[in-house]
Amino acid sequence: MLGLALVLFVGLVDFISGPHVALLIFYLVPVLLNAWFVGRWHGMIIAFSCGIALYSAQYFDANPENTGWLLLFGSSGFTMNGEYCQVVVPEVKAHQMVVFEGV
């Protein structure tokens, strides 16, 4: 629920700020937080939600004819970042265990 609330908040700020301010990096925060702490499928759901929020903010704001590509590439980019986070998480946790066991 918190992840979807963050997506809605970033989407609303993106819509209010207009087309001349790029807030794309802020959409990654809920994706990475959910992928890291909750799991892969939640990260994917939030990634697709971010793609839809980004698409909606751009569609209703300025340029509706170019937003189809934005939905496709935005969602796939967010999903790839969430999947990358899922690859990194086990490695980081394993490294932390080794560090703490050595202390």
Secondary structure as a PSIPRED ss2 file (coil, helix, strand):
# PSIPRED VFORMAT (PSIPRED V4.0)

   1 M C   1.000  0.000  0.000
   2 L H   0.000  1.000  0.000
   3 G H   0.000  1.000  0.000
   4 L H   0.000  1.000  0.000
   5 A H   0.000  1.000  0.000
   6 L H   0.000  1.000  0.000
   7 V H   0.000  1.000  0.000
   8 L H   0.000  1.000  0.000
   9 F H   0.000  1.000  0.000
  10 V H   0.000  1.000  0.000
  11 G H   0.000  1.000  0.000
  12 L H   0.000  1.000  0.000
  13 V H   0.000  1.000  0.000
  14 D H   0.000  1.000  0.000
  15 F H   0.000  1.000  0.000
  16 I H   0.000  1.000  0.000
  17 S H   0.000  1.000  0.000
  18 G C   1.000  0.000  0.000
  19 P C   1.000  0.000  0.000
  20 H C   1.000  0.000  0.000
  21 V C   1.000  0.000  0.000
  22 A C   1.000  0.000  0.000
  23 L C   1.000  0.000  0.000
  24 L H   0.000  1.000  0.000
  25 I H   0.000  1.000  0.000
  26 F H   0.000  1.000  0.000
  27 Y H   0.000  1.000  0.000
  28 L H   0.000  1.000  0.000
  29 V H   0.000  1.000  0.000
  30 P H   0.000  1.000  0.000
  31 V H   0.000  1.000  0.000
  32 L H   0.000  1.000  0.000
  33 L H   0.000  1.000  0.000
  34 N H   0.000  1.000  0.000
  35 A H   0.000  1.000  0.000
  36 W H   0.000  1.000  0.000
  37 F H   0.000  1.000  0.000
  38 V C   1.000  0.000  0.000
  39 G C   1.000  0.000  0.000
  40 R H   0.000  1.000  0.000
  41 W H   0.000  1.000  0.000
  42 H H   0.000  1.000  0.000
  43 G H   0.000  1.000  0.000
  44 M H   0.000  1.000  0.000
  45 I H   0.000  1.000  0.000
  46 I H   0.000  1.000  0.000
  47 A H   0.000  1.000  0.000
  48 F H   0.000  1.000  0.000
  49 S H   0.000  1.000  0.000
  50 C H   0.000  1.000  0.000
  51 G H   0.000  1.000  0.000
  52 I H   0.000  1.000  0.000
  53 A H   0.000  1.000  0.000
  54 L H   0.000  1.000  0.000
  55 Y H   0.000  1.000  0.000
  56 S H   0.000  1.000  0.000
  57 A H   0.000  1.000  0.000
  58 Q H   0.000  1.000  0.000
  59 Y H   0.000  1.000  0.000
  60 F H   0.000  1.000  0.000
  61 D H   0.000  1.000  0.000
  62 A C   1.000  0.000  0.000
  63 N C   1.000  0.000  0.000
  64 P H   0.000  1.000  0.000
  65 E H   0.000  1.000  0.000
  66 N H   0.000  1.000  0.000
  67 T H   0.000  1.000  0.000
  68 G H   0.000  1.000  0.000
  69 W H   0.000  1.000  0.000
  70 L H   0.000  1.000  0.000
  71 L H   0.000  1.000  0.000
  72 L H   0.000  1.000  0.000
  73 F H   0.000  1.000  0.000
  74 G H   0.000  1.000  0.000
  75 S H   0.000  1.000  0.000
  76 S H   0.000  1.000  0.000
  77 G H   0.000  1.000  0.000
  78 F H   0.000  1.000  0.000
  79 T H   0.000  1.000  0.000
  80 M H   0.000  1.000  0.000
  81 N H   0.000  1.000  0.000
  82 G H   0.000  1.000  0.000
  83 E H   0.000  1.000  0.000
  84 Y H   0.000  1.000  0.000
  85 C H   0.000  1.000  0.000
  86 Q H   0.000  1.000  0.000
  87 V H   0.000  1.000  0.000
  88 V H   0.000  1.000  0.000
  89 V H   0.000  1.000  0.000
  90 P H   0.000  1.000  0.000
  91 E H   0.000  1.000  0.000
  92 V H   0.000  1.000  0.000
  93 K H   0.000  1.000  0.000
  94 A H   0.000  1.000  0.000
  95 H H   0.000  1.000  0.000
  96 Q H   0.000  1.000  0.000
  97 M H   0.000  1.000  0.000
  98 V H   0.000  1.000  0.000
  99 V H   0.000  1.000  0.000
 100 F H   0.000  1.000  0.000
 101 E H   0.000  1.000  0.000
 102 G H   0.000  1.000  0.000
 103 V C   1.000  0.000  0.000
